[in-house]
Every structure is written in C-alpha cells, then in structure tokens.
Amino acid sequence: MFRENFLLYYDEISEIVKMYLKYLGLWKERRRYFYILKRYEDRRILYLTKAKDAEILLWQHWDTSYRREEFFSKLLKNSPKSVKRAIYEKYKKQVLKFMYKPYVDYLILNAVDDVNLQRELVKSFEDEDIFIHHNLEALIKVLKQFDKKEVIKFLKKHIVNINVFAEYALKNEITEFRKSIENTLLMSRFKNKTYEYDIKILYEYENLIFKLPKDYLEYPKEKN
C-alpha cells in the first residue's frame, strides 16, 4: 500500500525507513543521505536500507550493487591525476544536487584520449543537466573515427541531446563517414536496406493484394 501510494504515505514511509536503518545499525552512517532524500521527497529513500553505498542514491543513475570508490577506481584506472582531480571536483559540486551522471564522464574518458581535452570537457559540463541513458559503446566507436577537435566540437554542441545520436549509432551499421559527425550519424538513418524473405512477397486474396517491401525505401502505391 505504501509503495502504490508513495506520495500519500511519504511521512510514514520515511519514518519506517529511519527506524529500520537504526535497527540495522546504519543510521549514523546514512542519516545525512536520508535527510537529503527526504527533503526532495525522493522514492530512493526506500533503497537506503539495502544500498552498499548510500551516496550512490544521490546520483542520477545508480546501482545498489557497488560503492562510489569501486566505480571511480574502475572509471579512472588509467587516468592521470589532473583528470581525476577535475572529475572529483565536478562530482563534489553535482552530487548533493542530484546532478551527477556517471555516463557523461564515461563518454568523455572513452571518446577522447587527449588529457587536456578531457579536462576541458569535464569542466565544460559542470553545470549542464545532462541525461544519458543509452548504451554508449556504439557512439564511442564512431567518435573514435574522427579528429579530436571535431569530437570536442560535436560533444560541446550536442551533449544535452546526445541520446539521439547514441540511438542512431546503436541501431544503424555505420560504414560511410562524412566530414561531420552529425551528418555521419543522421544520414545513417536513411541508408537503404534490402530485405530477404523465405516466403512469397506477393499474395492475392479475392480483390486484395498483400506485398512485402523489397527494401527500406519502398512504400505502397495507390491504384487509380
């Protein structure tokens, strides 16, 4: 009943979570996050009782199976101190505002291999409210085909809408690379594809004709 009517029973839920944290002996460790989440009336307060690291719940994307140190240790494994410092400084500014998005840093560190440009991008997006939810591997693979200056220009211009381009990269096999990253990704949507069938593509029934398209661009034509 509480979960189905979260807003209606929010105070009761909060009190139960608080009592259970005390019972588990986690209250002293997690009360800071409890009060932050309670202030924002965030349903993530329910996960305080099972999260390995309560601070993770303040991220935009979070997973209760790991700790903050584990995430950053893996993300920054091969990064120099200056990049680590830039990311941690940004993190401290964003985390208490629910603004930290781990996928943004993952994109920067994997799409750009120049340390100075990595730092520049990290600082550029300190105040940006960016939502990334797509698998980024396909997009990163495309970005690596371009000059680093073109990548920087593209990310600065499109970071807020990066999901759109990530989706194009994920759904389309990109083999033609144009001058700009935008055109490369956008035009991949309109590449013609032919279809192969194991059944008849044309079937007539009484006065009706059913026909499967031969390629991506074929569309039905009306009879006069």
C-alpha positions in Angstrom: 0.0 0.0 0.0 2.9 2.4 0.8 4.7 1.7 -2.4 1.5 2.2 -4.5 0.6 5.5 -2.7 4.1 6.8 -2.2 3.3 10.5 -2.0 0.3 10.0 0.1 2.2 8.0 2.7 5.6 9.6 2.3 6.0 10.7 6.0 5.0 7.2 7.2 7.5 5.5 4.8 10.3 7.9 5.8 9.7 7.1 9.5 9.7 3.3 8.8 13.0 3.6 6.8 14.5 5.7 9.6 13.5 3.1 12.2 14.8 0.2 10.1 18.2 2.0 9.5 18.5 2.3 13.3 17.7 -1.3 13.7 20.3 -2.3 11.1 22.9 -0.1 12.8 23.2 2.1 9.7 21.5 5.3 10.9 24.7 7.2 11.9 26.3 6.3 8.6 23.3 7.1 6.4 21.3 9.8 8.1 22.9 12.5 6.0 21.6 10.9 2.8 18.3 10.2 4.5 17.6 13.8 5.2 18.8 14.9 1.7 16.5 12.4 0.1 13.6 13.2 2.5 14.0 16.9 1.6 13.5 16.2 -2.1 10.7 13.6 -1.4 12.6 11.0 -3.4 11.4 7.4 -3.5 15.1 6.4 -3.5 14.8 6.7 0.3 13.5 3.1 0.2 16.8 1.9 -1.0 18.8 3.3 1.9 18.2 0.0 3.7 20.0 -2.1 1.1 22.4 0.1 -0.8 26.1 -0.8 -0.3 26.9 2.9 -0.5 24.1 5.4 0.3 25.8 8.2 -1.6 25.2 6.3 -4.9 21.5 7.0 -4.4 22.2 10.7 -4.9 23.3 10.1 -8.5 21.1 10.4 -11.5 21.8 6.8 -12.4 22.6 4.4 -9.6 23.1 0.8 -8.8 22.9 -0.6 -5.2 25.5 -3.3 -6.0 28.6 -1.1 -5.9 30.3 1.6 -3.9 31.4 5.1 -5.0 35.1 4.1 -4.6 34.6 1.0 -6.8 33.0 3.0 -9.6 35.7 5.7 -9.7 38.5 3.2 -9.3 37.4 1.4 -12.5 36.5 4.6 -14.4 39.7 6.4 -13.6 42.0 3.4 -13.6 44.3 4.8 -16.4 43.7 8.5 -15.9 46.3 11.0 -14.8 46.0 12.9 -11.5 44.8 16.1 -13.2 41.8 14.3 -14.8 40.9 12.5 -11.6 41.1 15.9 -9.8 38.8 17.6 -12.4 36.2 14.8 -12.2 36.2 14.7 -8.4 35.8 18.5 -8.2 32.8 18.3 -10.6 31.4 15.4 -8.6 31.5 17.3 -5.3 29.6 20.2 -6.9 26.9 17.9 -8.5 26.3 15.0 -6.2 24.3 16.9 -3.5 22.1 18.4 -6.2 21.3 15.0 -7.7 23.1 16.1 -10.9 25.9 13.6 -11.1 25.7 11.5 -14.2 28.4 8.8 -14.4 27.8 8.1 -18.1 28.9 11.6 -19.0 32.4 11.0 -17.5 32.5 7.6 -19.1 31.7 9.1 -22.5 34.4 11.8 -22.1 37.2 9.4 -21.0 36.5 6.9 -23.7 35.7 9.1 -26.7 38.7 11.5 -26.2 42.3 10.3 -25.4 43.9 13.8 -25.0 44.3 14.6 -21.3 44.0 18.4 -21.8 40.8 17.9 -23.8 39.4 15.5 -21.2 39.8 18.1 -18.5 38.3 20.8 -20.7 35.2 18.7 -21.4 34.8 17.7 -17.7 34.8 21.4 -16.7 32.6 22.4 -19.6 29.8 20.2 -18.4 29.9 21.0 -14.7 26.7 23.0 -14.8 24.9 21.0 -17.6 21.9 19.0 -16.6 22.6 16.0 -18.9 20.5 12.9 -19.1 22.2 9.9 -20.8 20.6 6.5 -20.7 21.7 4.7 -23.9 24.4 2.2 -24.4 27.3 4.4 -25.4 29.7 1.8 -26.9 28.4 2.2 -30.5 28.6 6.0 -30.3 32.1 6.0 -28.9 33.2 3.6 -31.7 32.0 6.2 -34.2 33.6 9.2 -32.4 37.0 7.5 -32.4 37.0 7.7 -36.3 37.1 11.5 -36.2 39.7 14.1 -35.4 39.7 15.1 -31.7 38.8 18.7 -32.5 35.7 17.5 -34.4 34.8 15.3 -31.4 35.1 18.2 -28.9 33.0 20.4 -31.1 30.4 17.7 -31.5 30.2 17.0 -27.8 30.0 20.6 -26.7 27.2 21.3 -29.2 25.1 18.1 -28.7 25.8 16.8 -25.2 22.3 17.7 -23.9 20.8 15.7 -26.9 23.5 13.0 -27.0 20.9 10.3 -26.5 19.5 10.9 -30.0 22.9 10.3 -31.7 23.7 7.4 -29.4 20.5 5.7 -30.6 21.3 6.3 -34.3 24.8 4.8 -33.7 23.3 1.8 -31.8 20.5 1.0 -34.4 22.5 1.6 -37.6 25.6 0.0 -39.0 27.7 3.0 -40.0 30.2 2.4 -42.8 30.2 5.8 -44.5 31.9 8.6 -42.7 31.2 12.1 -43.8 33.0 15.3 -42.9 31.0 16.0 -39.8 29.9 13.6 -37.0 26.3 14.9 -37.1 25.9 14.1 -40.8 27.5 10.7 -40.4 25.1 9.7 -37.7 22.0 11.4 -39.1 22.4 10.1 -42.6 22.8 6.5 -41.2 19.1 6.5 -40.5 18.2 6.9 -44.2 20.5 4.2 -45.6 18.6 1.9 -47.9 18.4 -1.7 -46.9 17.1 -4.7 -48.9 15.1 -7.5 -47.3 15.3 -11.2 -47.9 12.3 -13.4 -47.3 11.7 -17.2 -47.1 8.1 -16.7 -48.2 6.3 -15.2 -51.2 6.5 -11.4 -51.1 3.2 -11.1 -53.1 -0.1 -12.7 -52.2 -3.5 -12.2 -53.7 -6.7 -12.9 -51.9 -10.0 -12.1 -53.6 -9.7 -8.4 -54.5 -6.8 -7.7 -52.0 -3.1 -7.8 -52.7 -0.6 -8.2 -49.9 3.0 -7.3 -50.8 6.1 -7.2 -48.6 8.6 -4.3 -49.3 11.7 -5.2 -51.2 13.8 -2.5 -49.4 13.8 0.1 -46.7 12.6 2.9 -49.0 9.7 1.1 -50.8 6.3 2.3 -50.0 2.8 1.3 -51.2 1.4 3.0 -54.3 -2.3 3.7 -54.6 -4.2 2.3 -57.6 -6.2 4.6 -59.8 
